[in-house]
Amino acid sequence: MLEDTTIHNAIADKALSSYFRSSGNLLEEESAVLGQAVTNLMLSGDNVNNKNIILSLIHSLETTSDILKADVIRKTLEIVLRYTADDM
């Protein structure tokens, strides 16, 4: 996975990026999930915007069989959706 700084800089929504960056260890697992989603988008050449992050997180949620991981993905998705509300 890419470094945190690279991941945060790639996120188009700077408020979302700032929220995760300033959360420290509080959202460590959620930051890792977001980082993986952003990395996957970058590697596939897709735009790193909230819409694509949401779609990536939904795909991860649908394909995981691990209940604990699904909970972390869901929490990450909720945070991204909170920052996307005014985009709709």
Z-matrix of the N, CA and C atoms (Angstrom, degrees):
N
C 1 1.456
C 2 1.530 1 108.82
N 3 1.304 2 116.10 1 152.32
C 4 1.456 3 122.64 2 -179.95
C 5 1.526 4 110.87 3 -71.69
N 6 1.332 5 116.09 4 162.63
C 7 1.465 6 120.55 5 178.31
C 8 1.524 7 110.71 6 -66.70
N 9 1.330 8 115.88 7 152.10
C 10 1.468 9 121.62 8 -178.59
C 11 1.524 10 112.43 9 -54.81
N 12 1.328 11 117.25 10 -42.19
C 13 1.463 12 120.69 11 -178.36
C 14 1.521 13 110.66 12 -61.71
N 15 1.325 14 116.80 13 -43.66
C 16 1.463 15 121.50 14 178.86
C 17 1.517 16 110.25 15 -62.68
N 18 1.316 17 116.42 16 -42.44
C 19 1.464 18 121.68 17 -179.70
C 20 1.521 19 110.26 18 -63.90
N 21 1.330 20 117.03 19 -48.91
C 22 1.468 21 120.53 20 -178.49
C 23 1.530 22 111.35 21 -63.82
N 24 1.317 23 116.96 22 -37.63
C 25 1.465 24 120.05 23 178.98
C 26 1.526 25 111.92 24 -68.67
N 27 1.331 26 117.15 25 -27.05
C 28 1.471 27 121.18 26 -178.34
C 29 1.524 28 112.61 27 -76.97
N 30 1.319 29 117.44 28 -22.10
C 31 1.465 30 121.24 29 -177.44
C 32 1.529 31 109.27 30 -72.50
N 33 1.326 32 115.80 31 123.60
C 34 1.471 33 120.76 32 -177.68
C 35 1.528 34 112.39 33 -65.77
N 36 1.322 35 117.49 34 -35.37
C 37 1.467 36 122.39 35 -178.56
C 38 1.530 37 108.33 36 -84.25
N 39 1.314 38 116.12 37 99.34
C 40 1.469 39 120.83 38 -175.21
C 41 1.528 40 112.65 39 -67.59
N 42 1.329 41 118.04 40 -27.60
C 43 1.466 42 120.19 41 176.64
C 44 1.527 43 109.90 42 -67.32
N 45 1.323 44 116.95 43 -41.64
C 46 1.465 45 121.47 44 177.00
C 47 1.519 46 110.08 45 -63.92
N 48 1.308 47 116.35 46 -46.07
C 49 1.457 48 121.50 47 178.63
C 50 1.527 49 110.99 48 -59.00
N 51 1.315 50 116.62 49 -45.31
C 52 1.460 51 122.28 50 179.57
C 53 1.527 52 111.63 51 -62.82
N 54 1.325 53 116.46 52 -39.90
C 55 1.465 54 121.08 53 179.50
C 56 1.527 55 110.44 54 -59.86
N 57 1.317 56 116.80 55 -48.08
C 58 1.462 57 120.08 56 -179.85
C 59 1.524 58 111.23 57 -69.55
N 60 1.327 59 116.80 58 -38.55
C 61 1.460 60 120.91 59 -178.97
C 62 1.531 61 110.68 60 -63.74
N 63 1.327 62 117.26 61 -39.02
C 64 1.465 63 120.77 62 -176.52
C 65 1.528 64 113.24 63 -86.12
N 66 1.319 65 117.67 64 -5.24
C 67 1.468 66 120.45 65 -176.79
C 68 1.523 67 113.44 66 -75.79
N 69 1.330 68 117.00 67 -16.05
C 70 1.458 69 119.93 68 -179.16
C 71 1.513 70 111.44 69 60.39
N 72 1.324 71 115.83 70 -136.68
C 73 1.465 72 120.92 71 -178.55
C 74 1.522 73 113.23 72 -80.51
N 75 1.319 74 117.01 73 -8.76
C 76 1.456 75 121.01 74 -177.57
C 77 1.526 76 112.10 75 -59.31
N 78 1.318 77 116.89 76 -38.69
C 79 1.469 78 121.80 77 -179.58
C 80 1.534 79 110.98 78 -116.80
N 81 1.310 80 116.47 79 39.75
C 82 1.462 81 120.95 80 -175.42
C 83 1.531 82 112.28 81 -58.60
N 84 1.329 83 117.10 82 -47.23
C 85 1.463 84 120.44 83 -179.04
C 86 1.528 85 111.09 84 -67.77
N 87 1.322 86 116.59 85 -41.79
C 88 1.460 87 120.89 86 179.38
C 89 1.527 88 110.71 87 -65.60
N 90 1.332 89 116.48 88 -37.49
C 91 1.465 90 120.61 89 177.32
C 92 1.522 91 110.96 90 -63.51
N 93 1.327 92 116.29 91 -38.34
C 94 1.464 93 120.40 92 177.99
C 95 1.528 94 110.83 93 -65.22
N 96 1.325 95 116.92 94 -41.41
C 97 1.469 96 121.24 95 178.41
C 98 1.530 97 109.96 96 -64.74
N 99 1.332 98 116.79 97 -45.76
C 100 1.462 99 120.84 98 177.55
C 101 1.528 100 110.07 99 -61.01
N 102 1.312 101 116.17 100 -43.18
C 103 1.464 102 120.86 101 179.43
C 104 1.515 103 112.37 102 -59.85
N 105 1.325 104 116.40 103 -40.72
C 106 1.461 105 119.99 104 178.54
C 107 1.524 106 110.77 105 -66.46
N 108 1.326 107 116.97 106 -41.20
C 109 1.471 108 120.89 107 178.60
C 110 1.531 109 110.45 108 -62.52
N 111 1.326 110 116.58 109 -44.94
C 112 1.466 111 121.25 110 -179.89
C 113 1.527 112 110.36 111 -64.93
N 114 1.324 113 116.77 112 -43.12
C 115 1.464 114 121.22 113 178.21
C 116 1.520 115 110.67 114 -59.25
N 117 1.327 116 116.61 115 -46.07
C 118 1.466 117 120.62 116 179.37
C 119 1.527 118 111.20 117 -60.59
N 120 1.332 119 116.58 118 -41.78
C 121 1.467 120 120.25 119 178.71
C 122 1.526 121 111.02 120 -63.89
N 123 1.323 122 116.34 121 -43.73
C 124 1.459 123 120.18 122 -179.41
C 125 1.526 124 111.14 123 -64.36
N 126 1.329 125 116.53 124 -42.87
C 127 1.462 126 120.41 125 -178.87
C 128 1.522 127 112.30 126 -67.24
N 129 1.321 128 116.51 127 -29.10
C 130 1.463 129 119.72 128 179.30
C 131 1.531 130 111.99 129 -88.20
N 132 1.334 131 116.82 130 -3.98
C 133 1.459 132 121.01 131 177.65
C 134 1.520 133 114.40 132 82.34
N 135 1.333 134 116.84 133 11.46
C 136 1.462 135 120.75 134 179.17
C 137 1.529 136 110.75 135 -82.79
N 138 1.327 137 116.04 136 156.94
C 139 1.465 138 121.20 137 174.45
C 140 1.522 139 109.30 138 -66.85
N 141 1.325 140 115.62 139 139.68
C 142 1.464 141 120.56 140 178.83
C 143 1.524 142 107.52 141 -94.80
N 144 1.327 143 115.52 142 77.71
C 145 1.459 144 121.34 143 177.20
C 146 1.531 145 108.49 144 -119.23
N 147 1.317 146 115.93 145 170.95
C 148 1.469 147 119.59 146 -175.76
C 149 1.524 148 112.34 147 -58.62
N 150 1.324 149 116.76 148 -40.35
C 151 1.465 150 120.14 149 -179.36
C 152 1.525 151 111.07 150 -58.72
N 153 1.328 152 117.23 151 -48.92
C 154 1.458 153 120.15 152 -179.01
C 155 1.526 154 112.30 153 -69.50
N 156 1.332 155 116.83 154 -34.09
C 157 1.466 156 119.62 155 175.50
C 158 1.522 157 109.35 156 -63.45
N 159 1.329 158 117.06 157 -44.27
C 160 1.469 159 121.51 158 179.28
C 161 1.523 160 110.50 159 -60.77
N 162 1.329 161 116.86 160 -46.61
C 163 1.466 162 120.29 161 179.42
C 164 1.527 163 111.50 162 -61.47
N 165 1.318 164 116.50 163 -39.93
C 166 1.463 165 120.82 164 178.40
C 167 1.526 166 111.29 165 -64.98
N 168 1.330 167 116.35 166 -43.01
C 169 1.465 168 120.37 167 179.29
C 170 1.527 169 111.34 168 -66.46
N 171 1.324 170 117.46 169 -39.34
C 172 1.468 171 120.49 170 177.31
C 173 1.524 172 109.75 171 -62.84
N 174 1.330 173 116.76 172 -43.13
C 175 1.468 174 120.21 173 177.81
C 176 1.531 175 110.45 174 -60.14
N 177 1.324 176 116.65 175 -44.43
C 178 1.472 177 120.50 176 178.24
C 179 1.520 178 111.04 177 -61.53
N 180 1.313 179 115.86 178 -41.50
C 181 1.464 180 121.17 179 179.83
C 182 1.525 181 110.81 180 -63.68
N 183 1.315 182 116.54 181 -40.52
C 184 1.463 183 120.99 182 -178.94
C 185 1.524 184 113.29 183 -71.85
N 186 1.326 185 117.05 184 -25.40
C 187 1.464 186 119.73 185 -174.04
C 188 1.525 187 114.54 186 -101.92
N 189 1.317 188 118.17 187 -7.67
C 190 1.464 189 119.00 188 179.35
C 191 1.524 190 110.70 189 -87.87
N 192 1.323 191 114.76 190 143.67
C 193 1.468 192 119.46 191 175.56
C 194 1.527 193 110.59 192 -107.93
N 195 1.323 194 116.11 193 -3.09
C 196 1.457 195 122.66 194 -179.91
C 197 1.534 196 108.81 195 -84.86
N 198 1.315 197 116.44 196 114.92
C 199 1.468 198 121.88 197 -176.03
C 200 1.527 199 111.75 198 -62.91
N 201 1.323 200 116.97 199 -41.09
C 202 1.467 201 120.01 200 -179.38
C 203 1.528 202 111.19 201 -67.40
N 204 1.334 203 115.95 202 -41.45
C 205 1.464 204 119.60 203 178.01
C 206 1.530 205 110.21 204 -65.42
N 207 1.326 206 116.69 205 -39.02
C 208 1.469 207 120.99 206 178.48
C 209 1.524 208 110.45 207 -60.47
N 210 1.322 209 117.28 208 -37.63
C 211 1.463 210 121.16 209 179.19
C 212 1.529 211 110.99 210 -64.64
N 213 1.326 212 116.85 211 -41.59
C 214 1.469 213 120.85 212 178.97
C 215 1.531 214 110.13 213 -67.46
N 216 1.327 215 116.64 214 -41.51
C 217 1.469 216 120.44 215 177.66
C 218 1.524 217 109.69 216 -61.51
N 219 1.319 218 116.44 217 -43.11
C 220 1.468 219 121.46 218 -179.74
C 221 1.531 220 110.69 219 -61.96
N 222 1.331 221 116.77 220 -43.70
C 223 1.467 222 120.36 221 178.54
C 224 1.530 223 110.92 222 -62.79
N 225 1.331 224 116.02 223 -40.91
C 226 1.463 225 120.73 224 178.27
C 227 1.522 226 110.15 225 -63.28
N 228 1.316 227 116.40 226 -44.05
C 229 1.462 228 122.10 227 178.41
C 230 1.527 229 110.87 228 -60.22
N 231 1.324 230 117.30 229 -42.07
C 232 1.467 231 121.26 230 178.88
C 233 1.526 232 111.18 231 -61.12
N 234 1.324 233 116.59 232 -40.65
C 235 1.469 234 120.40 233 179.36
C 236 1.524 235 110.19 234 -65.18
N 237 1.325 236 116.71 235 -46.72
C 238 1.467 237 120.25 236 179.98
C 239 1.527 238 110.14 237 -61.60
N 240 1.326 239 116.96 238 -41.76
C 241 1.467 240 120.66 239 179.00
C 242 1.526 241 111.49 240 -63.28
N 243 1.322 242 116.77 241 -36.96
C 244 1.463 243 120.75 242 178.01
C 245 1.532 244 110.85 243 -60.37
N 246 1.317 245 116.39 244 -37.81
C 247 1.463 246 120.52 245 179.95
C 248 1.520 247 112.49 246 -82.68
N 249 1.316 248 116.97 247 -9.15
C 250 1.458 249 121.23 248 -177.58
C 251 1.519 250 111.43 249 -99.21
N 252 1.304 251 118.68 250 -13.14
C 253 1.465 252 122.80 251 -173.54
C 254 1.524 253 113.01 252 -50.42
N 255 1.353 254 117.96 253 -40.75
C 256 1.462 255 118.11 254 -177.92
C 257 1.525 256 112.37 255 -80.53
N 258 1.328 257 118.14 256 -8.15
C 259 1.462 258 121.11 257 178.39
C 260 1.518 259 112.11 258 -80.49
N 261 1.331 260 116.94 259 -14.82
C 262 1.461 261 120.06 260 -174.09
C 263 1.500 262 111.85 261 -88.96
